[in-house]
Amino acid sequence: MSKKITYGMVGGSIDSMIGEAHRNAILSDGRAKLVSGCFSRDYKKTLKTGKKWGIKKDRLYENYLEMAEEESKKKNKIDFVVIATPNASHYEIAKTFLEKGINVVCDKPLTTTVKEAEELKQLADDNDLLLCVTYSYVGYPVISLARHKIEKGELGEIRFVNVQYIQGWLAKKIEDENKQAQWRLDPNQSGFANTTADIGSHVENMVSYLIGKEIDSLCARLDTFVESRKLDDNSTVMINFKDKSKGLLYMSQIAIGENNNFNISVYGSEATLKWSFKQANKLTILHEDHEEETIQNEDEIPGTNIGFKNTYTAFITDLINKKNGEILTNDNAHFQSVNAGLRGMRFIEKCVESSKNGGIWVKF
């Protein structure tokens, strides 16, 4: 019976913040070992990263094509690969590994187009492979508790959802010297949206996970406040859900002084539920007459790595159980699968479509 698995990584070299976040999250789970990688286009960086993590040189590769080919031939091939590269490369890398029979974990957004996301879903399902998208915020324990309370009807009938995810790091023109800003604001690397894809994808996923409602239509305005940019740095989206409830989503990266200010309010007919990333282990429920109920998860320390750790715990658990004979697919998985990634891409495309047409309402 399999209890431990192995993985490789494409992207996320030693000087990459997101690469270290992934590796440390997996390390904290303790059931998967990093044994392979192509961490950078610069092979010297790959070697340096591999040395830090104790990877044998013959499993460090100069490009992901070589890595997928060679790993697929090995008797002890990796169980999954983590993709931690700019958006535009997600599709080709994921496609390559899925075609070689290797499960995939990919950063969000999954791809840059709905068509690409649909193809990856088809490929993963046809090959009976798991494809996880790292929407890490839903990994916080109080978020699953909030979802349970909403499902039980403790808020009554959901009427309105109000979400903000605001940052300030792109308030000035920093892309000439900041590598993270450079690729995110480059359509050739990021796709056809920046803020709406980068943090808006997290917002859409959080709303979908929490309240479980399907979007009927949306109206979006994507702004570009800093001159010479080709992609949005601010985004406002109104939503109509199919059950007639409503939502307002606001995402910004030009809000000076803000740092990952992610908060959500769910307004029901009987109570209001509130959560903020700044107090990520705390849930607040407001009742009539201003009565306030606070739920605190004392065992968890706020921080993005907790969300990553729990995201990987769910994925690794499913993958091990699948290897041991349990019937698990992307449709009944306990992690955010390719299905969530595809829905996120539809959200991004529809927001862009609405905004480009003057903020019209578009069907989802």
C-alpha positions as CSV (number, residue, x, y, z in Angstrom):
1,M,0.0,0.0,0.0
2,S,1.4,3.4,-1.1
3,K,1.9,5.9,1.7
4,K,4.5,8.2,0.2
5,I,4.9,9.6,-3.3
6,T,7.4,11.6,-5.4
7,Y,7.1,14.8,-7.4
8,G,9.0,17.1,-9.7
9,M,8.7,20.8,-10.5
10,V,8.8,23.0,-13.5
11,G,9.7,26.6,-12.7
12,G,10.0,28.0,-9.2
13,S,13.8,28.2,-9.0
14,I,15.7,28.9,-5.8
15,D,15.1,32.7,-6.1
16,S,11.4,32.3,-6.7
17,M,9.0,33.1,-3.9
18,I,6.2,31.0,-5.3
19,G,8.5,28.0,-5.9
20,E,9.6,28.0,-2.2
21,A,6.0,28.4,-1.1
22,H,5.0,25.2,-3.0
23,R,8.0,23.2,-1.8
24,N,7.7,24.2,1.8
25,A,3.9,23.5,1.8
26,I,4.5,20.0,0.4
27,L,7.4,19.4,2.8
28,S,5.1,20.4,5.8
29,D,2.6,17.7,4.7
30,G,5.5,15.2,4.8
31,R,4.2,12.5,2.3
32,A,5.7,13.7,-1.0
33,K,9.4,14.0,-1.9
34,L,10.9,16.3,-4.5
35,V,13.1,14.1,-6.7
36,S,13.1,15.9,-10.1
37,G,13.0,19.3,-11.7
38,C,13.5,21.9,-14.4
39,F,13.4,24.9,-12.2
40,S,14.5,27.5,-14.7
41,R,15.5,28.2,-18.3
42,D,18.9,28.8,-16.8
43,Y,20.3,25.4,-16.1
44,K,22.7,26.8,-13.6
45,K,19.7,27.9,-11.5
46,T,18.2,24.4,-11.9
47,L,21.4,22.8,-10.6
48,K,21.6,25.3,-7.7
49,T,17.9,24.6,-6.7
50,G,18.4,20.9,-7.0
51,K,21.5,21.0,-4.8
52,K,19.5,22.8,-2.1
53,W,16.8,20.2,-2.1
54,G,19.1,17.2,-2.5
55,I,18.0,16.1,-6.0
56,K,20.3,13.8,-8.0
57,K,21.9,15.5,-11.0
58,D,20.6,12.9,-13.5
59,R,17.0,14.0,-12.6
60,L,17.7,17.8,-13.2
61,Y,16.7,18.8,-16.7
62,E,17.5,21.6,-19.1
63,N,13.9,21.9,-20.3
64,Y,10.5,20.5,-19.4
65,L,10.1,18.5,-22.6
66,E,13.2,16.5,-21.7
67,M,12.0,16.1,-18.2
68,A,8.5,14.8,-19.2
69,E,10.1,12.4,-21.7
70,E,12.7,11.0,-19.3
71,E,10.6,10.8,-16.2
72,S,7.8,9.0,-18.1
73,K,10.3,6.2,-19.0
74,K,11.5,5.6,-15.4
75,K,10.2,2.7,-13.4
76,N,10.1,5.1,-10.4
77,K,8.7,8.0,-12.4
78,I,7.3,11.0,-10.5
79,D,3.7,10.8,-9.3
80,F,3.0,14.4,-10.1
81,V,4.6,17.6,-11.4
82,V,4.1,21.1,-10.0
83,I,3.9,23.9,-12.6
84,A,5.1,27.2,-11.2
85,T,5.7,29.3,-14.3
86,P,4.1,32.3,-15.9
87,N,0.5,31.8,-17.1
88,A,1.1,31.5,-20.8
89,S,3.3,28.4,-20.4
90,H,0.8,26.5,-18.2
91,Y,-1.1,24.9,-21.0
92,E,1.9,23.5,-23.0
93,I,3.7,22.2,-19.8
94,A,0.5,20.6,-18.4
95,K,-0.4,19.1,-21.7
96,T,3.1,17.6,-22.1
97,F,3.1,15.9,-18.7
98,L,-0.5,14.7,-19.0
99,E,0.3,13.1,-22.3
100,K,3.1,11.2,-20.6
101,G,0.8,9.9,-17.9
102,I,1.9,12.2,-15.0
103,N,-0.6,13.9,-12.7
104,V,-0.3,17.7,-12.6
105,V,-0.6,20.5,-10.0
106,C,-0.7,24.0,-11.6
107,D,-0.6,27.5,-10.4
108,K,-3.7,29.6,-11.1
109,P,-5.0,30.7,-13.6
110,L,-4.9,27.3,-15.2
111,T,-4.4,28.6,-18.8
112,T,-4.8,31.8,-20.7
113,T,-8.0,30.7,-22.7
114,V,-11.1,28.7,-22.0
115,K,-10.3,26.5,-25.0
116,E,-6.9,25.5,-23.5
117,A,-8.5,24.7,-20.2
118,E,-11.2,22.6,-21.9
119,E,-8.4,20.6,-23.7
120,L,-6.6,20.0,-20.4
121,K,-9.7,18.8,-18.7
122,Q,-10.4,16.4,-21.6
123,L,-6.8,15.1,-21.6
124,A,-6.7,14.6,-17.8
125,D,-10.1,12.9,-17.7
126,D,-9.3,10.7,-20.7
127,N,-6.1,9.5,-19.2
128,D,-7.5,9.1,-15.7
129,L,-5.1,11.7,-14.2
130,L,-5.7,14.2,-11.5
131,L,-5.1,17.9,-12.3
132,C,-5.1,20.3,-9.3
133,V,-5.2,24.1,-9.4
134,T,-3.6,25.8,-6.4
135,Y,-6.5,28.0,-5.2
136,S,-4.9,28.1,-1.8
137,Y,-7.2,30.4,0.1
138,V,-10.0,27.8,0.3
139,G,-7.5,25.7,2.2
140,Y,-8.0,27.6,5.4
141,P,-10.0,25.5,7.9
142,V,-12.5,28.2,8.8
143,I,-13.4,28.5,5.1
144,S,-14.5,24.9,4.9
145,L,-16.4,25.5,8.2
146,A,-18.0,28.6,6.6
147,R,-19.1,26.6,3.6
148,H,-20.6,24.0,5.9
149,K,-22.6,26.6,7.7
150,I,-23.9,28.1,4.5
151,E,-24.9,24.6,3.2
152,K,-26.7,23.9,6.4
153,G,-28.8,27.1,5.9
154,E,-27.5,28.8,9.0
155,L,-27.4,32.1,7.1
156,G,-30.9,31.6,5.7
157,E,-31.4,32.3,2.0
158,I,-28.2,33.9,0.5
159,R,-29.0,37.3,-1.0
160,F,-25.7,39.1,-1.7
161,V,-22.0,38.4,-1.7
162,N,-19.5,41.3,-1.4
163,V,-15.8,40.5,-1.9
164,Q,-12.7,42.7,-2.1
165,Y,-9.2,41.6,-2.8
166,I,-7.0,44.7,-3.0
167,Q,-3.2,45.3,-3.2
168,G,-1.1,48.3,-3.9
169,W,2.1,46.9,-5.3
170,L,1.3,48.0,-8.9
171,A,0.2,51.5,-8.0
172,K,3.4,52.9,-9.6
173,K,5.1,51.9,-12.8
174,I,7.6,49.4,-11.5
175,E,7.5,46.9,-14.4
176,D,10.8,48.2,-15.9
177,E,12.8,46.8,-12.9
178,N,10.4,44.3,-11.2
179,K,10.4,40.9,-12.8
180,Q,7.1,39.8,-11.2
181,A,5.4,42.9,-12.5
182,Q,7.0,42.5,-16.0
183,W,5.6,39.1,-16.8
184,R,2.2,39.8,-15.1
185,L,1.7,42.9,-17.2
186,D,2.9,41.3,-20.4
187,P,0.1,39.9,-22.5
188,N,2.5,37.4,-24.1
189,Q,3.2,35.9,-20.7
190,S,0.1,36.7,-18.6
191,G,-2.7,36.4,-21.2
192,F,-5.5,38.9,-21.8
193,A,-5.9,40.0,-18.2
194,N,-3.7,40.9,-15.2
195,T,-5.6,41.8,-12.0
196,T,-8.7,40.0,-13.0
197,A,-6.7,36.8,-13.7
198,D,-4.1,37.1,-11.0
199,I,-6.3,37.8,-7.9
200,G,-9.7,37.8,-9.5
201,S,-9.4,34.1,-10.1
202,H,-8.9,33.6,-6.4
203,V,-12.0,35.7,-5.7
204,E,-14.2,33.8,-8.2
205,N,-13.0,30.5,-6.7
206,M,-13.6,31.6,-3.1
207,V,-17.2,32.7,-3.9
208,S,-17.9,29.5,-5.9
209,Y,-16.5,27.3,-3.1
210,L,-18.3,29.1,-0.3
211,I,-21.8,29.5,-1.6
212,G,-21.9,26.9,-4.4
213,K,-24.0,29.0,-6.8
214,E,-23.7,29.1,-10.5
215,I,-23.2,32.5,-12.3
216,D,-26.0,33.5,-14.7
217,S,-24.5,36.7,-16.0
218,L,-21.9,39.3,-15.1
219,C,-21.0,43.0,-15.9
220,A,-17.4,44.0,-15.6
221,R,-15.2,47.1,-15.9
222,L,-11.5,46.4,-16.2
223,D,-9.4,49.6,-15.6
224,T,-5.8,50.4,-16.5
225,F,-4.8,53.4,-14.4
226,V,-1.0,53.4,-14.9
227,E,-0.2,54.7,-18.3
228,S,1.4,52.5,-21.0
229,R,0.1,49.3,-19.5
230,K,-1.7,46.9,-21.8
231,L,-3.5,44.9,-19.1
232,D,-5.8,45.8,-16.3
233,D,-4.6,46.9,-12.8
234,N,-8.1,47.3,-11.3
235,S,-11.3,45.4,-11.8
236,T,-15.0,45.7,-10.7
237,V,-17.5,42.9,-11.4
238,M,-21.2,42.7,-10.7
239,I,-22.7,39.2,-10.8
240,N,-26.2,37.7,-11.1
241,F,-26.4,34.1,-9.9
242,K,-28.9,31.7,-11.3
243,D,-31.0,31.7,-8.2
244,K,-31.4,35.5,-8.4
245,S,-28.9,36.3,-5.6
246,K,-26.3,38.9,-6.5
247,G,-22.7,39.7,-6.0
248,L,-20.1,42.5,-6.2
249,L,-16.4,41.7,-6.6
250,Y,-13.7,44.3,-6.5
251,M,-10.1,43.5,-7.3
252,S,-7.3,46.1,-7.3
253,Q,-3.5,46.2,-7.4
254,I,-3.2,50.0,-7.5
255,A,-4.7,50.7,-4.0
256,I,-1.7,52.4,-2.3
257,G,-1.0,51.0,1.2
258,E,-3.0,47.8,0.8
259,N,-1.3,44.4,1.1
260,N,-3.4,41.3,0.3
261,N,-6.5,42.8,1.8
262,F,-8.8,39.9,0.9
263,N,-12.2,39.9,2.6
264,I,-15.6,38.5,2.0
265,S,-19.1,39.2,3.3
266,V,-22.0,36.8,2.7
267,Y,-25.4,38.3,3.4
268,G,-28.3,35.9,4.1
269,S,-31.9,36.4,5.1
270,E,-31.0,35.2,8.7
271,A,-27.4,36.1,9.3
272,T,-24.2,37.6,7.8
273,L,-20.9,35.8,7.5
274,K,-17.6,37.6,7.3
275,W,-14.0,36.6,6.8
276,S,-10.7,38.5,6.2
277,F,-7.3,37.2,5.2
278,K,-5.8,39.5,7.8
279,Q,-7.3,37.3,10.4
280,A,-7.5,34.1,8.4
281,N,-8.2,31.8,11.3
282,K,-11.3,33.8,12.4
283,L,-14.8,33.7,11.2
284,T,-17.5,36.2,12.3
285,I,-21.2,35.7,12.0
286,L,-23.5,38.6,12.6
287,H,-27.1,38.1,13.8
288,E,-30.0,40.4,14.4
289,D,-29.8,43.0,17.1
290,H,-26.0,43.3,16.4
291,E,-25.3,40.0,18.1
292,E,-21.9,38.8,17.0
293,E,-20.6,35.2,17.0
294,T,-16.8,34.6,16.6
295,I,-15.3,31.3,15.6
296,Q,-11.5,31.1,16.1
297,N,-9.3,28.3,15.0
298,E,-6.5,28.6,17.6
299,D,-4.5,25.7,16.1
300,E,-3.8,27.5,12.8
301,I,-1.5,30.4,12.3
302,P,-2.5,32.9,9.6
303,G,-0.3,32.9,6.5
304,T,-0.5,31.8,2.8
305,N,1.6,28.7,3.5
306,I,-1.3,27.3,5.7
307,G,-3.6,27.5,2.7
308,F,-0.9,25.9,0.4
309,K,-0.2,23.1,3.0
310,N,-3.9,22.2,3.2
311,T,-4.3,22.4,-0.5
312,Y,-1.5,19.9,-1.0
313,T,-2.7,17.7,1.9
314,A,-6.1,17.3,0.1
315,F,-4.4,16.6,-3.3
316,I,-1.7,14.2,-1.9
317,T,-4.4,12.3,0.1
318,D,-6.5,11.8,-3.0
319,L,-3.5,10.8,-5.1
320,I,-2.3,8.2,-2.6
321,N,-5.9,6.8,-2.2
322,K,-6.2,6.6,-6.0
323,K,-2.9,4.7,-6.2
324,N,-4.3,2.4,-3.6
325,G,-7.3,1.6,-5.6
326,E,-9.9,4.1,-4.6
327,I,-12.0,5.5,-7.5
328,L,-11.1,9.2,-7.6
329,T,-11.5,11.6,-10.5
330,N,-11.4,15.3,-11.1
331,D,-15.2,15.3,-10.6
332,N,-15.2,13.8,-7.0
333,A,-11.8,15.1,-5.8
334,H,-11.4,16.8,-2.5
335,F,-9.1,19.5,-3.9
336,Q,-9.7,22.3,-6.4
337,S,-9.5,20.4,-9.7
338,V,-9.3,21.2,-13.4
339,N,-13.0,21.8,-13.2
340,A,-12.4,24.9,-10.9
341,G,-9.6,26.0,-13.2
342,L,-11.9,25.8,-16.2
343,R,-14.6,27.8,-14.5
344,G,-12.1,30.4,-13.5
345,M,-11.0,30.8,-17.1
346,R,-14.6,31.3,-18.1
347,F,-14.9,34.0,-15.5
348,I,-11.8,35.8,-16.7
349,E,-12.9,35.6,-20.4
350,K,-16.4,36.8,-19.7
351,C,-15.1,39.8,-17.6
352,V,-12.8,40.8,-20.5
353,E,-15.6,40.4,-23.0
354,S,-18.0,42.5,-20.9
355,S,-15.4,45.3,-20.3
356,K,-14.3,45.5,-24.0
357,N,-17.9,46.0,-25.0
358,G,-18.5,48.9,-22.7
359,G,-19.4,47.0,-19.5
360,I,-22.4,45.2,-20.9
361,W,-24.1,42.3,-19.1
362,V,-22.9,39.0,-20.6
363,K,-24.2,35.5,-20.1
364,F,-21.9,33.2,-18.2
